[in-house]
Amino acid sequence: MPFSLPNLRTFLIDPAPRLLLGGIFLMGALDGFAFIFTGAHLIHPPTSSAGLALEAALKEAGFLWPLMKGVELAGALLLLSNRAPALGLALLAPIMAVIVLFHATLNPGGLPLAFVLIVCGILILWVQRSRFAVLFETGTPGAQTRPVPAPT
């Protein structure tokens, strides 16, 4: 069955960004765990000397590199499985912000990847907007709404 224009548009807005972002972070997490267990990277794109210094500092901190890679793995699996994509995006958003700022300031050669992350993140946010809307509601969580008595 060939793609019609509405089906193609739906594919490009919903599953494609989710699968692409999940795949990118799954590869990053697997590479990070490969480094933790073997001391070698599976993939290591060209990075500036300042970028390598930041990466080395994250690894030397001890707990931060495994924590970051664990969060990446959890977020990627949630996006790829489509079980809780809003939670997956919420987990990955801070890491995405660091990656975008890293490429904008320390490693400009990676700006195309940063752009892909931003576009995919925005598209997933748009599709999942109803799940994030509750975060912006006013009031006390769990409180019953009582009608305001009429003035006497």
Secondary structure, DSSP 4 states (H G I P E B T S, - for coil): -PPPHHHHHHHHHTHHHHHHHHHHHHHHHHHHHHHHHHS--S------HHHHHHHHHHHHTSSHHHHHHHHHHHHHHHHHHTSSHHHHHHHHHHHHHHHHHHHHHT-GGGHHHHHHHHHHHHHHHHHTHHHHHGGG--S-TTPPP-PPPPP-
